[in-house]
């Protein structure tokens, strides 16, 4: 089973604090990094956590507020300095692309690699070999998006005894069945279902970006293993959450429950909260399996039970 | 005597290291901050070193390479978050101004204060109440500038005995003489020179930004108390310094000697040097009063002897 981890590089909201950097969260998978938002300082954390500047890479930007994007230029520049040649994919509100081009010119930045620019929209925004990324509209003060990373389902476990009893010879035909393809043995078609256990579901990770909780997002995040959700405010500051189009810890918990998420991670904490224990306690009352993110936290996403 | 300090926020060159952040250096004076370059992460160091987000402030940008400017947006935004109302002055190559305006729009940034935009040019670029800033062309791969911050000279020390012996009555006329203005006593003009000691010279700080050493800069930095100079490379990498339009520690030392600077600070170290002792030793052979900057170093600039 491929190791799947989430590395929290920055867990503050708009203003950084002594312990919390600006928003940036990385999904680390064998040879791949999917960076979600890229706040100022992301390149430093990238190197510190050994995420690697030359990996297969996707960058997802939820919305164009400076604190979620200010680290992008530095990261791209440092990748160039380390002679990255592999192209990467940037999925973002399309206004970012014109800005990026203009900025490269003004700041005399020449990259050593190509960037595939994908304007974010509802639905599947990226198809990898064995995973995909979907997007849905969030509800924030500007055009904003939420993302779900999901592994594609894999064929079930192969049973060699069943294959032998059906007369399938070891070798090529076993491989075909293992990969979910039918084979023909002595004129008879053997289907993968006859030799494989139940299909193995992939793991999924949802990230809200900055948003109010909405019905649409509860559906969008349905059944994710890990839901990373805006928890800018404590319940007592619910009015501010409404005004500024963010969520409280309690709202995040309710949405996680409604979505049937397995686990909830609170993040994007306002600088007004020195400690996040209070927000965590509020969330756990409603959704017990909650974690409060902190800079440097690494969460393993285990296989689906 | 007003306290005058230099706070080194970032001392790396283009790529940050574990210990060195991107270029940013602050001159701290009573109630004033003059920030020279604003690499990514400057806002964090700003808060960490208590530089204050609401002080009278000048920002000087030497040139438009991302690593010297990427922290600007975040800093301006965090100043707004802390409700800064006092306007600040930004002195930079003028291409920055159009970029800043466009970026504010794309990233939905509304500032709570005004920014006075001053295109950098040769000569005096700012006149404060008791200091000024001059600029001169540097020699880098793009349009680049060096700066000198200098306090204006102050009148000499007032001698009350001399004033009494000349019959000047204590009070308003003493104040006028102390501020360098002549007064008339019983029909006779008394000049400040008759009651004041020699004029007290102000302190000056030079900052090269990214540059090759040049004759022009040696003249421009003539006699500064503190010269902060590009020392990207060690002497053995002199060829790289020429190619990339930077300086070596040895070249910085020679220029400091030629300029008659009192003290030299090496900065902007390439990530290839884990430690800077070697560069410091090279410089001290030529210019003994050299210091190697490090992130967090605070240097006091004493009164001129």
Boltz contact constraints between the chains, C-beta under 6 A:
constraints:
  - contact:
      token1: [A, 14]
      token2: [B, 81]
      max_distance: 6.0
  - contact:
      token1: [A, 15]
      token2: [B, 78]
      max_distance: 6.0
  - contact:
      token1: [A, 15]
      token2: [B, 81]
      max_distance: 6.0
  - contact:
      token1: [A, 16]
      token2: [B, 44]
      max_distance: 6.0
  - contact:
      token1: [A, 40]
      token2: [B, 40]
      max_distance: 6.0
  - contact:
      token1: [A, 40]
      token2: [B, 74]
      max_distance: 6.0
  - contact:
      token1: [A, 41]
      token2: [B, 41]
      max_distance: 6.0
  - contact:
      token1: [A, 44]
      token2: [B, 16]
      max_distance: 6.0
  - contact:
      token1: [A, 64]
      token2: [B, 106]
      max_distance: 6.0
  - contact:
      token1: [A, 64]
      token2: [B, 107]
      max_distance: 6.0
  - contact:
      token1: [A, 66]
      token2: [B, 73]
      max_distance: 6.0
  - contact:
      token1: [A, 66]
      token2: [B, 77]
      max_distance: 6.0
  - contact:
      token1: [A, 66]
      token2: [B, 107]
      max_distance: 6.0
  - contact:
      token1: [A, 66]
      token2: [B, 109]
      max_distance: 6.0
  - contact:
      token1: [A, 70]
      token2: [B, 73]
      max_distance: 6.0
  - contact:
      token1: [A, 70]
      token2: [B, 74]
      max_distance: 6.0
  - contact:
      token1: [A, 73]
      token2: [B, 66]
      max_distance: 6.0
  - contact:
      token1: [A, 73]
      token2: [B, 70]
      max_distance: 6.0
  - contact:
      token1: [A, 74]
      token2: [B, 40]
      max_distance: 6.0
  - contact:
      token1: [A, 74]
      token2: [B, 70]
      max_distance: 6.0
  - contact:
      token1: [A, 77]
      token2: [B, 66]
      max_distance: 6.0
  - contact:
      token1: [A, 78]
      token2: [B, 15]
      max_distance: 6.0
  - contact:
      token1: [A, 81]
      token2: [B, 15]
      max_distance: 6.0
  - contact:
      token1: [A, 95]
      token2: [B, 106]
      max_distance: 6.0
  - contact:
      token1: [A, 99]
      token2: [B, 106]
      max_distance: 6.0
  - contact:
      token1: [A, 106]
      token2: [B, 64]
      max_distance: 6.0
  - contact:
      token1: [A, 106]
      token2: [B, 95]
      max_distance: 6.0
  - contact:
      token1: [A, 106]
      token2: [B, 99]
      max_distance: 6.0
  - contact:
      token1: [A, 107]
      token2: [B, 64]
      max_distance: 6.0
  - contact:
      token1: [A, 107]
      token2: [B, 66]
      max_distance: 6.0
  - contact:
      token1: [A, 108]
      token2: [B, 142]
      max_distance: 6.0
  - contact:
      token1: [A, 109]
      token2: [B, 66]
      max_distance: 6.0
  - contact:
      token1: [A, 142]
      token2: [B, 108]
      max_distance: 6.0
